[in-house]
Amino acid sequence: MPDADEHAANGATADAVLPAVNVTATRANKRASAGTKTDTAVIETPQSISIIDAKRIAAIGALTAEQALGYTPGVGITHYGSDSRFNWIVLRGFDAYSPGFYLDGLPLRNNGTWGVWQTENYGTEQIEVLRGPASVLYGQTGPGGVINVVSKKPEETPLHEVQFQLGSYDRRQIAGDFSGPLNADHSLLYRVTGLARNAELPAGGMPDNRYFLAPALTWRPTEDTTLNLLSSFTRVHAGVYNRFFPQSGTLVPTPIGTKIPTSLFAGDPHFNRFDQDQQLIGYQFEHRFNETWGVRQNLRYGHLKLRYAQLWGPQFATLNADDPLDPINFRYLSRTVFGSRENTAALALDNQVEGDLVFGEWQHKLLFGLDYQRLRLDQTTVYGGTAPLLDIYAPVYGGPIVPSAPYVDGITRLSQTGLYVQDQIRWNERWLLTLGGRFDRASSVLDSRLDGTTTRFPDHKFSGRAGLLYVTPDGWAPYVSYTESFSPTATIDPRTGIPFKPETGRQYEAGIRYQPPGRNETYSAAVFDVRRQNYITSDQQFIPRQTGEVGVRGLELEANVELIPRLNFTAAYTYTQRAVITASSNPAEIGKQLMAVPRNALSLWADYAFDNGFRAGLGARYGSSTRGDGATTPIPIPAATVFDAMLGYRLERWDFALNLRNLANKTYLTNCGYGTCYYADRRTTIATASYRW
């Protein structure tokens, strides 16, 4: 099985569309369209949803979307340890790396490659996590769920903020957020959000610089019509920092009893490079014809350019084959040359018609949608070549590095069209039945410059969904639901010469939410059974066959509570009763975990604002022991508990905060798999000063 980078390549077939999400939220009464594409209270949605707003993101000191999800049930954020390139997320036991996140409801789709669209926490209003299959509304997705990042949008109330940050690894950042009306009747609003950061990565003196600018404009010519123009421009100039090493020397000692120093940087600061430029521009249009009918159209075009290179995959170099226990065989690491140059152009469009109809005691919220996406990826990727050996006790960087010829060189074109319909039926004001169906037609075309061939992968699939929910007057809402997903593959069946069918997913879920009227409290509990089917596995002769299935079953609990005035408390617990391969063409895989998922995961966060302006917060994140990806480790990977903390002070227009992640600077392994182990992030300290007027 592959490591993180190879895993991304093998996920190159996933494909997804999430149309626009318009959200308003308060702590006590959150509304989101992530689960229905309509303005529906979370308590009335028959599927698990979590919302992480900007205040919580700032309170926990999250610098990335990945970190922002660390206190959310069903979400794994440390699967591949410390990684400066991407947000590696696992949802309900399934990799969410590809097809990628969603921004304002439209897909930030990658093709399982290394050109992954970036999001910026400072430009984020909130993050929505919809857990479980969701293809009935969103098209081609994985069985774990979808993550949608909601951008900051123009506001009527004038906003002026300047923010300064200093922190670990020479972090120096300045940011600004400005919004307000442009005319007297407030029909024209603006917002400009941006930042500039100069920093270093935790090792090698490599840069970690970032520039972000997000201009936005809202035009409301009438009460029934709104047009949001949204854009963002991001530039990343950085090296590459990972913390993965051979299993021998990390989880277990080498055969001669030694360990690899945890501070070792196994790449090369003179070669490692991650430079990315991306531009996103689009709009959200909404118009209400009357109290019954309305339309929405959302569109975005994006362009991404990536230049990426690194030395990775370190393994001990055998320098004395005659004596396997010679210490020289456990002193030097060989590393693989890897790099990718990618240019991506992406278009996403979603059209919706919504109708609110009443027939006696029956209320119908009908939704009809047609969405389309197209992506063109020009990719040249190198794997292999020569690089100097690295002495783990006295590392010297530099020297000749010679990449091999590309193993991928060509253009991939992906397109997808989906037609969907949904009916949210309310009866007697308490019962809600949600029914939906969708038909997708997708195609992939791969034009290889290596051999001049063209390969086509046409696919089509119907997905369904049903959910039943009851809301009591005192705030209880039990529900049951069934949902499906599908994801095309890019693998040819060697026996027939035609592509395999799409992978599919299905989930049964039962849950209950509780939202006491008039109180800042929300509670939720859910049990679920998810299956990834038509999963492609290789038999003992390494021949691919579409006979695999992965099953995940568990329990999730979440609470967001204001225990007393100004004391906020968040708790999330996930019990994964099973996450195993249930069918495979390789019998040795059956009964083992495909991706390592801890049986128990618990996170707690509390913050309190004192009367004198001070505030403090403390959090803990726990994951129980696993046997790694594929259950391949010789001994269990130890459980780990990590603490985060925050201290803050408000003084008139100033707001000061000090955030520490991994407070105790704990060194621990997050995961291992197939001979490689991954270390977590070290402690980071960030001091922030914000001034508003």
Helices and strands as residue ranges (DSSP letters): H 4-10, E 31-32, E 40-41, G 42-44, E 49-53, H 54-59, H 65-68, E 75-76, E 90-91, E 94-95, E 102-103, E 106-107, G 121-123, E 124-131, H 135-138, E 145-151, E 159-167, E 171-181, E 188-198, E 208-222, E 225-238, E 244-246, E 273-288, E 293-316, G 327-330, E 332-359, E 362-383, E 385-386, E 390-391, E 402-403, E 406-427, E 431-448, E 454-470, E 476-487, E 503-514, E 521-538, E 544-564, E 567-583, G 587-589, E 600-609, E 614-623, E 640-651, E 654-661, E 669-673, E 676-679, E 684-692
